[in-house]
């Protein structure tokens, strides 16, 4: 029983390392083909101010009207 678990763990470890080695090799090959990028010059800050449109909250009503009374009639009669 323990040998099966050991083989399973070793197979997982082997596949995990193999996948990561392939990924690192791909990144390395891709970086060799591409010339290094030149650093971009920072843009000067804007001199114009930025304005935001803000809506005011609506005030709650202080007085409410009286509640309406609804009468239900029995239509089966």
TARA-V338672 format. One record per residue. N is the residue number from 1. RES is the residue in one letter. PHI is phi as a letter, one per 40 degrees, with the letter a starting at -180 (999 if undefined). PSI is psi as a letter, one per 30 degrees, with the letter a starting at -180 (none if undefined). NEAR is the number of other ideal C-beta (glycine too) atoms within 8 Angstrom. Layout:
BEGIN
N:RES:PHI:PSI:NEAR ; N:RES:PHI:PSI:NEAR
END
This chain:
BEGIN
1:X:999:e:4 ; 2:X:c:f:5 ; 3:X:c:e:6 ; 4:X:c:e:7 ; 5:X:c:e:8 ; 6:X:c:e:8 ; 7:X:c:e:8 ; 8:X:c:e:8 ; 9:X:c:e:8 ; 10:X:c:e:8 ; 11:X:c:e:8 ; 12:X:c:e:8 ; 13:X:c:e:8 ; 14:X:c:e:8 ; 15:X:c:e:8 ; 16:X:c:e:8 ; 17:X:c:e:8 ; 18:X:c:e:8 ; 19:X:c:e:8 ; 20:X:c:e:8 ; 21:X:c:e:8 ; 22:X:c:e:8 ; 23:X:c:e:8 ; 24:X:c:e:8 ; 25:X:c:e:8 ; 26:X:c:e:8 ; 27:X:c:e:8 ; 28:X:c:e:8 ; 29:X:c:e:8 ; 30:X:c:e:8 ; 31:X:c:f:7 ; 32:X:c:e:6 ; 33:X:c:e:5 ; 34:X:c:k:6 ; 35:X:c:l:3 ; 36:X:c:k:4 ; 37:X:c:k:4 ; 38:X:c:k:4 ; 39:X:c:k:4 ; 40:X:c:k:4 ; 41:X:c:k:4 ; 42:X:c:k:4 ; 43:X:c:k:4 ; 44:X:c:k:4 ; 45:X:c:l:4 ; 46:X:c:k:5 ; 47:X:c:f:3 ; 48:X:c:k:4 ; 49:X:c:l:3 ; 50:X:b:k:5 ; 51:X:b:k:4 ; 52:X:b:k:4 ; 53:X:c:k:4 ; 54:X:b:k:4 ; 55:X:c:k:4 ; 56:X:c:l:4 ; 57:X:c:k:4 ; 58:X:c:k:4 ; 59:X:c:k:4 ; 60:X:c:l:4 ; 61:X:c:k:5 ; 62:X:c:e:3 ; 63:X:b:k:4 ; 64:X:b:l:3 ; 65:X:c:l:4 ; 66:X:c:k:3 ; 67:X:c:k:4 ; 68:X:c:k:4 ; 69:X:c:k:4 ; 70:X:b:k:4 ; 71:X:b:k:4 ; 72:X:b:k:4 ; 73:X:b:k:4 ; 74:X:c:j:5 ; 75:X:c:f:4 ; 76:X:c:f:3 ; 77:X:c:none:3
END
